[in-house]
Amino acid sequence: MKREKSLVLGITTVAVTLLLAACGNSGSKEAVKTDTASFATGDVISTMDSALNTDVIGAQALTDTMEGLYRYEGKEIKPAIATKVVKPTNNGLTYTFPLRKDAKWSNGQPVTAEDFVYAWRRVVDPKVGSQYAYIYEGIKNAADITTGKEPVNSLGVVAKDKHTLEVTLEKPIPYFSQLMTSSTFFPQYPEAVKKAGKSYGTNSKTLVFNGPYKLENWNGPDSSWKEVKNTNYWNAKAVKVKTLKYQVVKDPSTALNLFQSNKLDRTAISGDTAKQMKNDPHYSTLQKSATFYMQVNQEKNPIFKNAKIRRAISMTINRKELVAQVLGDGSSPIASVTPKNMSFDPTTKKDFVDDLDAAGKKNVSYNPKEATKLWNEGLAETGQTGKTFNYTLLGDDTDTAKKQSEYLQNTLQKNLPGLKVTLANVPFKTRLTRSTNGDFDMVVSAWNADFPDPVTFLDLFVTGGDNNNGHWSNAEYDAQIKASKVDNANDPKARWQNLVKAQDIMNTESGVIPLYQSGVAYLTNPSLKGLDYGPSGSYNNVSLYLKK
């Protein structure tokens, strides 16, 4: 889809719209149990508070157990708690959502419009501290509420009655319906949040669910958890798989062993393990609308304010070698932080990435000779010629992430004279905290699309953005993003050009250094079918069912 909505590099998989066949097994893998499916995942759930979650693992757990106005089914938006996909009125400024009268929480209480109002107000409330508050920008008063200029109850969302939700925008939002599928817009049961206080979302006892499943006996640090069917879910009859089991597995060889011993029905693999299993009948790959990139801390290290220094870092990385020799999982080199095959020109249908200027994209080409030249020129311009630099590269602690860090360490030190790189590979939650707090010199970050539009990536890096941890800043870039969201919100062609220009500016300056578009190599039990992937490259979980 946040957050540094980061992906965990290495072992990660999630459940989706699922068809479990009790027969029809092929290969050596046993058929999946008819009432349980087991998955590997890359890390623990950070939080189940939809206002605070920032990562794909938590987002999937929320999608499994909670439900908002809409869900994706394939690439189509379908009604969920809303009874239909509505069209805006008032020149695109008003959305009126009729809600299901049969929607219930897991405690049997009805899901009401007030539950949405309560949850949405929490996201924009500065006292809550949601990193995703910015995604509400464009809803009436949202931006002013997050900066403390307006009271929380002035947010443009009201319950017209128990089952009618009305949303008022300040400006048209071209992707508003897509946003309604995001877990950040899910409702919350107010009494549960109030009762738990700051503990809300840290364990299953604090939670009440309105989605297909319920978390049982879960505590935040747990490395395994299970989700059981929520019999009060409005569409419970479609949920035939009674239990989903998740297990944190960070090592690819461990994941392979668990899969081959029938303890996992689906797992991601990477690195040498992925290359080893490439011809196995259980092997497949999926390219996601997600990218990995490097941010350099310009606030902590002023040398990184120099564009030539940043370009030098970018051009010393052989992205083709990185994805082929280190990752081996179907990932692909990229020329921008925005992924391919996600968004297309509304007029020409050309891929967004193919619309970008070649001059900026050359900064991601592997050219160690030019990198050394630019590095030396940048040092001269900043008065640092002849000095040495000891910088730490922050990354995740999965096996693949560690190998990736080692690869980057080697190439940076090899081609950039005077640079010494120390590695800090830490658990995802620690990396996220350190990134947010600016406790790094260089960091490998990642983002998964919240909705299929370039702005979901580009908006991260405006000046002062919550996820702009490197503190890159460019006034013209900011202006283009603003124009795409305000001046040209109702002009698809002009808005597209704003976004293309913004990405070209970032590419030219190497404001953020793209690495690759994430691909995932999977081993899947052949009885597991009907996996449904949304247009953002995320997994949908409309309902889980069993085909006998």
N, C-alpha and C positions, 0 to 999 in steps of 0.2 A: 501499500500500500503502500509522529508520529513523534518528537522523539528523535533521537537518531534512529530512525527505523532501520536498524541495522540487521543484516542477515548474519547468521553464524556460519562461518566458512568451515566446510568439512561435512560432518554427518548431520543431516537435517532432513526430515520429511514430516508430512502432516497428512491427516485424513481429509478426504474430500467426498463429494458425492460418490457413493461407493456401491458396487454390485459384487456380492460375494457368492460365487458359485460353489455349491457343495460337491459338485462333480466336475468332470471335464479337466482334470488335472493333467499337466504335461511335465515332462522332465522328472527330476528327482524330488521336487518339492511336494510335500503333502498338501492336501486340500485344507483350506482355512476352516477353523471351527465355525460352525454355522451361527454362533451367537457372539463371537469375539474376534476382533482384528487387532493385531499388535504392530506397532510402528516404532521406529527409531526416531529420535529427535536430537538436535544439536546441543541443547542446554536446558536448564530449568526454566520454569515460568517465572518471569520477573515480578509480574503483578497481574491480578485479575480485575483490577480497577480499570474500566474502559476509558476513564478520563486520564489515566496515567500511563497506560501501556505504550511502549515505544518499539516493540520488536515483533518479528513475524511469528515467533513461538507463542507469545501471549495472544497475538491477534488470532491465531488459529484456534487456540483454546477458547477464546471468546466467541469465535464464529461457531464452534461446536456446541457451545452451551448457552449462548445468548442470541438474540435476534432483533434486528432493527426494522425500519420501514420496508426496505427492499433487500433482496438477495440476487446475486448473479446465478443464472442457470446457463451454462456455456458462456456465450458472449452477450446474452440477453438479460436485461434487468427484469426481474419478476417481483410481484408484490409479496411481502412477507407479513409483518404486522399490519401494514397498510393493505386495504382490500383491493387496490388497483394502483397502477402507475399513473400519477396525475400529471396534467399539463398546467403550467403556471398561468395565472391571470395577471391583470394590472401591469401589462407590458413586461412580463417576466419577473415581476417583483413579489408575487404572492403565490404560495403553494398551500393548498388545503387538502390534508390527508385524512380520509376516512379510515378508521382503525377497526380491526376485527373485534367483534364482540365476544368471540370464543377464545381469544388469546388469554392465557393464564400464566402466572408465575408458578414455580415449582411448589410453592406453599399453598396453591389453590386460589390465590387472590387474582383478580383481573388485572391485565396490563392496560393501563389507561394513558390518555394523552398527558396527564400530569407527570407520569413517570418519565416521559421524554423531556418535558420542560425541566424537570428537576435535574436530569442527567446532563442536558445540554448547558444549563447554567453552571454546573460544576466545572465543565471543561473550560469555560471562559473566565471563571472566577480566579483572579490572581492569587487568592489565598490557597487555592488547590495546587497551583503550579503545574498545570498540564503543558507539556512540550508541544502538544498538538493544538493548542488554542488558536494558533495562527490559521488553521485550516477552516475556522469559522468565519474568517474575514469575508465580508460581503453580506452576512446576515446582519440585520439592523442592530446597530450599537455594539457589535461584537468587539471590534478593534478598540473602541473607547473603553469598554468594560475591562479588557485585559490590561490596559494601561492605567486603570484606576480613575478614569475621567467620568464614567457613568456607573450607576449601580447595577448589580448583577440582574435584578429583576426587570431591567429595561431591555433585555435581549429580545429580539424580534421573534419570539416563539411563545404561543399561548395555547392553552387548552380551551377551545370554544365550547366543548362539553366533554363528557367522559371519553367519547370515542371519536373526537374530531380535533386534529392538531393543525394549527395554522402557523405558517412561517412567513415572515416578511423580510425581504432583502433590501439592502440599500442600493444595490446595482444588480443587474442580471449576472448569474453565474452559469456559464455555458455547460459546466460539468456537474451541476447541482444534483441531478438524479444519480450520477455515479457516486457522488459523495455519500449518498444515503445508504450505500451498501457497506460503508466502512464501520468498523467496530467503535470508532470514536463517536459515532452518532447513535449508538445503542441506548435504550432506556436503562434506568436503574431503579431498583425497588427502594424508595426513600427511607423506609423504616430500617432496612438492613444497613444502609450506609450510615445513618445517624447512630444506630446502636453500636456499630463497630468502631466508629471514629477513625483514627489514623490506622487502625488495624484492618480496615476494609480492603478486601482484595488480597490479603496476605495468606489466607487459609480458607478452606472450603466452608468452615463453620460460619464465616461472615457473609456468605453469598446466598443469593436467591436467584434462580435461573429461569429464563423464559424461552430457551432454545431446545434443540433436539436432545441434548444430553445434560447431565449434571456431574460436576466434579465430586468425587467421594474421597474422604479421608486424605485430603491434600494439604500439605504445608509448603510454604514458599521454597524452602531449600531442597525439597524432595527431588531425587533424581529419577523417580518413576511415579506415574500416577494413572488413574483410570477414570473414565467417563462412562456413566451408566445412563440408560435410556430415561428420559424425563417423561413420565406417563401423563403429565399435565400439559405437555406441549400441544398446541392446537392441531398440529399435523402428525401426531404421534403414530397414527396408523401406518404412516410411510416409513417409520423407523423400525426396521426389522433386525438390524444388528444391535444386540443389547448392550455390548460393552466394547469400548475402545481402550486399549492399553498403550501407554507411551513409556519409552525407556530412553534416558539420555545415554548416548553412545558417541564418544568423541574420536575414537580410533577406528579407521576404516577396516583394519584386519579383524578387530573385535566384532564389528558390524557384520562382516562376511561370515565369521564363525557362527554368530547367533542366527543369521539367516539360514545357513546351511544345516543348522541343527533344529530348524523349524521353530525357533523361539521368536522370530520376527517374520511378519508377512510382507513388510516393505521397509526398505532402508536405502538411504543414499550412501554412496561410496565415492571415494576420490583418490587421487594420487596413484601410487603403484597398484593399489587394489583395484581401482577402476580400470586401469590399463590391462591388468591381469584377467579381468572378467569380461572384457569388451565383446568377446564372441560367445559368451554364455547366453542361452535362450531366455534367461530371466533378466537380462541386461537391457536397459533402455535409457535414453537421455531426454531431458527437457530443458529447453532454453527459456529462461524466465525474463520478465520485464524488470530486471534488477541489475544494478551495476555496482562494482567495487571501484573505489577511487582512493587516492591519497590526499590528505589535507596536511599542509605545513603550517605551523603555528606562527603567524606573522606578528601577533601581539607579544609573544614570548621571545621570539628571535627576529629582530628587525631585518636581518639579512634576507629573510624570505619575502620581504616587501618588494624586492627587486625581481622584475619579471624575467630577466635573463637567468637568474638563479633557479627560478621555478621551471623555466623551459629546459634548463640543463638537467634537472632532476627527471623531468618527463622523458627527455630524449635518450637518457641512459638506460631506459627500461625496454628490454626486448619482450614485448607483450606476447608475440607468437610463441616464443620459447617458454614463457611463463605458463601459458595455458596448456601447452602440449606436454612439457616435461615435468611441471610441478603439479598442476591441477588434474589434467587428464579426465575431466568430467563433462566435456561438451561445452565448456565456457568458450567464449570467443573474444579476441581483441576488439577494443572499441576506440573511437576517435572523440567521444564526448561522454559526459555523464548520463546523457539520455540514451536509452537502449533502442535497438532496431526492432522493427516489426511490432511496434506498440501504437504509434500514432501516425496519421497520414494527412497530407495537405488536403483541406476540404474542397479545393478546386481541382488540383491535378492528381490527387490520390498518391502522390509521391511520398515515400518514407521520409519522416522528419530528418533523420540522420543524413540521408542523401541530398537534402536541401542545403546542407551546411557548406560554408566556404572552405575551399581546399587549403587556403593559406593558414587558417587556424588549425586544421586537422594535421598539418605536417608536424606540429609540435609533439605528436604522439608517435611519430615514426622513430624507429631505433636508429640512432646516429651518434655513436659514442664519440667520434671525432668532433662533431659539431657541439655535443654536450660539453666536452672539456673546454672548448673554445668559449662557449657562452658562460660557463662557470667562471673562467678566469676573467672574462670581461665584467661579469657581475661583481666579482670580488674587487676589481679595480674601481668600479663605479661606487662601491660602498666603502672604499678605503680599507678593505680587509685582505689585500694581497699578501700572501706568505703566511697567513695565520692558519691555525688548525681549529677544527670544529668537532666537538664531541656531542652528538645528538642521539636521542633515544627514539627508536621506531616502535610505536605501540601497536599491538595486534591481539587477536583472540588466541586462546590456548589450545585449539584443536590441532590435531596432528598436521593437517594440511596447512592451516594458518601459520604454524611454526615453520614449515618448509618454505612457504611463501615469503615469510619475513627473512629467512636466511638467504633466499634468492635475491631479494631486494637489497639486503645488506651487502652482499657480495658485489652486485653490479654498481651500486652507488659508490662504494669505497674504491672500486677498480677504476672508475672513470672520472671521479671528481676529486682532484688533488686536495689533500688536507682534511678530508671528511672522514671521521670515524663514527660508525653507527653501532650503537648498543641496542640489543633487542629486549623488549619487555612484552612477553606474551602472557596475557592474564585472562581470567574468566570474563565472559561477555559482559556481565553486570559491572565488573570492575572497569573494563575498558570503556563502557558507556559512561560511567561516572567520571573517570579521568578525562575523557574527551570533552564532556560538558563543562568540567571545571578548568579546562585549559592545561591540565597536568600532562603535557606531552610536547615533543618537538615535531614529530611526524607521526601520523596515524593512518592506518588503513581502515576506511569506513565503508559502509554499504547502504544502499537504499533499494527498497522494493516498491514499485508503483502502487500508490493508493487508488489511482484511477488512470485510465489510458489517455493521458494528456501530458505533453512535455512540462507543463508548469509544475506538476507534482515533484519533478526533480529540480527544475530551475529555481523555484521559489525558495528552496532550501538555502541558497547562497546569496540572498540579498543582504545588504549591510545590516548587521544586528540580528540576523535570523538565528533562531534557536539552534539550528543544526549547522550553522556556519562556524564550526569550531576552529577553523583556521583563520578566521577574521579577515578573509579577502574582501575587498571593498572596491566597487567601481560604480560611479554615479550614473553613467550611461546605461550600464547593465540594470541598475535599479529602476531607471526610468522606463526601460523597455518592458520589464516585468510589470511595473505599475500600469503602463498603458494597456498591456494585454488583459489586465484584470478590471480596468476601469473604463478608459476612453474607448476601447475597441471591443468591449465584452460582447456587444451585439453585432460585431462585424467580423465574421470568421476569417476572412481573407487577410484583413489588416492585423488581426490578433495573431495569426500564424506568423506573419512577418516579424512582429514584435518578438516572438519566441525564438525564431531563427536568428535574428540579430543578437539577442541576448546570449544564445549558445555560442555564436561566433566570437563575441567579445570574450567570453570565458575561455574558449579554445585558444584565441590569440594570446591571451595573457597567461595561460596555464594557471588560472586562478585556483582551480581544483584540478588535480592530475588524474585523469581517467586511467583505469587499469584494464578491466574486462567486463563483459556482460556475463552474468552468472548462468552457468549451465549446471544441471544436476544429473548425475548418473545414478540410476536406481537399479536395485534388484527387487523384483516383485513376484510374489507367489502368483502363479498363473490363474488361480481361482479368484484373485482380486481383480475385478473388472469395473468398468464404468467410471474411471477416475475423471473428474470434471475440473478443468482448469479455466479460470476466468481470464478476461482480456488484459488484466494487469499482470498476468503471470503468476498470480496467487491461486490457491486452491479453494474451490467452493465446497460448501457442505450444506447443500439445500436440504437433503435428507439422506439417511443411510438405509439401505434396504438389501435384502437377501434374495437372490434368484436361486430357487431350488432346482 
